[in-house]
């Protein structure tokens, strides 16, 4: 099942959305995120989303906040996605794909009896997210590719270099951030970067720090 809709700006987006807290899960505008849904409360969340605007907010729990594991404190910024693919398995799971719309900031978490969490949100601070490929020309593409090559070589990975060379800067930076193996704090920093250029810089810096840690050497000051 495939579904398409255009969100042209913050005013087109719902003011209240269900949120799916998932550590390490980073969704970015126009990115694709596959999800395997099996918990009853999140099956209900998907059912409700499909009956309405098909929008679900991906957000990370703040593991360092000291809140209870069953209802962890959430980071304030997440990214909304629309269910663009849906399939049900024989054992009752849902296999869905979210396509990123735009980032949001939580204004208030609402009381609910649904079992899943719902929040009043604003998309207004992230108006630029609605403009595809905004800021691409400012991205240090060479720096991103160098950091990727160094990481691939250090970890003996295989990548589709032809596909990477053909990818526009927005798709390249956002896909690498989403697929990166870094922790929740690093991924949150990528999410909250004010623009694509800064997100690329965060990605490069985090990758370089990880390479230094992996090599066992100390960073040097230039």
C-alpha positions in Angstrom: 0.0 0.0 0.0 1.5 3.4 -1.0 0.1 6.8 -0.1 1.2 10.2 -1.0 0.3 13.7 0.3 1.9 17.1 0.1 2.8 19.0 3.2 3.8 22.5 2.0 4.4 24.1 5.4 3.8 24.1 9.1 0.1 25.1 8.7 -0.6 21.9 6.8 0.6 19.6 9.6 -1.6 18.4 12.5 -1.2 20.1 15.9 -1.5 16.9 17.9 0.3 13.7 16.8 1.0 10.3 18.3 4.7 9.9 19.2 6.8 6.7 19.0 9.7 6.9 21.4 12.6 4.8 20.0 16.2 5.3 21.1 18.7 5.6 18.3 16.0 6.0 15.6 16.6 9.1 13.5 14.0 10.2 10.9 14.8 13.2 8.8 12.7 15.1 6.2 12.1 13.0 3.1 14.0 10.1 4.6 12.5 6.6 4.7 12.2 4.6 7.9 11.0 1.0 7.9 9.4 -0.1 11.2 8.4 -3.5 12.5 5.5 -2.9 14.9 4.5 -5.6 17.3 3.6 -4.1 20.7 -0.2 -3.8 21.1 -0.2 -0.1 22.1 1.8 0.7 18.9 -0.4 -1.5 16.7 -3.3 0.6 18.0 -1.3 3.8 17.3 -0.8 2.7 13.6 -4.5 1.8 13.4 -5.5 5.2 14.6 -3.0 6.9 12.3 -4.3 5.1 9.3 -7.8 6.2 10.2 -6.8 9.8 10.3 -3.8 11.7 8.7 -1.3 8.8 8.8 1.2 11.0 10.7 3.4 9.5 13.4 6.1 11.4 15.3 9.4 9.7 15.8 11.2 10.9 18.9 14.0 9.6 21.2 13.6 9.0 24.9 16.1 10.9 27.0 17.8 7.9 28.8 19.8 10.2 31.0 16.8 12.0 32.5 16.2 9.5 35.3 12.6 8.9 34.4 11.0 5.5 34.5 11.7 3.1 31.6 7.9 2.6 31.0 7.4 6.3 30.5 10.7 8.0 29.8 11.2 11.7 29.4 11.3 12.6 25.8 13.7 14.9 23.9 11.8 18.0 22.9 12.5 17.7 19.1 11.5 14.9 16.9 10.5 14.3 13.2 7.1 13.5 11.9 6.6 11.0 9.2 3.7 9.8 7.2 2.8 6.1 6.7 3.6 5.6 3.0 3.8 1.8 3.1 1.8 -0.7 5.2 1.7 -4.5 5.3 0.3 -7.0 8.0 2.1 -10.2 8.7 0.5 -13.6 9.5 1.5 -13.3 13.1 -0.2 -9.9 13.6 2.8 -7.5 13.2 2.7 -4.4 11.0 5.5 -3.6 8.6 5.3 0.0 7.8 7.5 2.7 6.2 7.5 6.3 7.3 8.5 9.1 5.0 9.8 12.1 6.9 7.8 15.3 6.7 9.5 17.8 9.0 10.8 18.2 12.5 8.6 19.3 15.3 9.0 20.6 18.9 6.9 19.3 21.7 4.8 22.0 23.3 2.9 19.7 25.7 2.3 16.0 26.3 -1.4 15.2 26.5 -3.1 13.0 29.0 -4.4 9.9 27.1 -6.1 6.6 27.6 -4.9 5.2 24.3 -1.8 3.4 25.7 0.5 5.3 23.4 1.7 8.9 23.9 0.3 11.9 22.1 1.7 15.4 22.1 0.7 18.9 21.1 3.5 20.0 18.7 4.7 22.9 16.6 6.4 22.7 13.2 6.9 26.4 13.0 10.6 26.5 14.0 11.5 24.1 11.2 9.8 25.8 8.2 12.9 25.1 6.0 12.3 21.4 6.3 9.4 21.7 3.9 11.7 22.9 1.1 13.5 20.0 -0.6 17.3 20.3 -1.0 17.4 23.6 0.8 21.0 24.6 1.7 22.6 21.9 -0.4 25.2 24.2 -2.0 26.7 25.0 1.5 27.4 21.4 2.4 31.0 20.3 2.6 30.4 17.2 0.3 34.1 16.4 0.1 34.4 16.4 3.9 31.4 14.1 4.2 32.8 11.7 1.7 36.2 11.7 3.3 34.7 10.9 6.7 32.7 8.1 5.2 35.7 6.6 3.4 37.7 6.7 6.6 34.9 5.1 8.6 34.3 2.4 5.9 38.0 1.5 5.8 38.4 1.4 9.5 35.4 -0.9 9.9 36.0 -3.0 6.8 32.6 -2.2 5.4 31.2 -2.3 1.8 29.2 0.5 0.4 27.6 1.4 -3.0 30.0 4.1 -4.0 28.3 4.6 -7.4 25.0 5.3 -5.6 26.7 7.6 -3.1 28.4 9.6 -5.9 25.1 10.2 -7.6 23.1 11.2 -4.5 22.2 14.9 -4.0 23.7 16.4 -0.9 20.4 16.4 1.1 19.8 12.7 0.4 23.4 11.8 1.1 23.8 13.7 4.4 20.4 12.7 5.7 20.7 9.0 4.7 24.2 8.8 6.3 22.9 10.4 9.5 19.9 8.1 9.7 22.0 4.9 9.1 24.9 5.9 11.3 25.7 3.6 14.2 26.1 6.4 16.7 24.3 6.9 20.0 21.1 8.8 20.9 22.9 12.0 21.9 24.9 12.1 18.7 21.8 11.4 16.6 19.8 14.1 18.5 22.5 16.6 17.7 22.2 15.7 14.0 18.4 16.0 14.2 18.5 19.4 15.9 21.2 20.9 13.6 19.7 24.1 12.3 20.4 23.4 8.6 21.9 20.9 6.3 25.4 22.4 6.3 25.5 22.1 10.1 24.1 18.6 10.1 26.9 17.6 7.7 29.4 19.2 10.0 28.0 17.3 13.1 28.2 14.1 11.1 31.8 14.7 10.1 32.8 15.6 13.7 31.1 12.6 15.3 32.6 10.3 12.7 36.1 11.7 13.3 35.7 11.3 17.1 34.5 7.7 16.7 37.5 7.0 14.5 39.9 8.5 17.1 38.2 6.4 19.9 38.5 3.3 17.7 42.1 3.8 17.0 43.0 4.3 20.7 44.9 7.5 20.0 44.3 10.9 21.5 43.0 13.8 19.4 45.6 16.4 18.6 45.1 20.2 18.7 46.2 22.0 15.6 
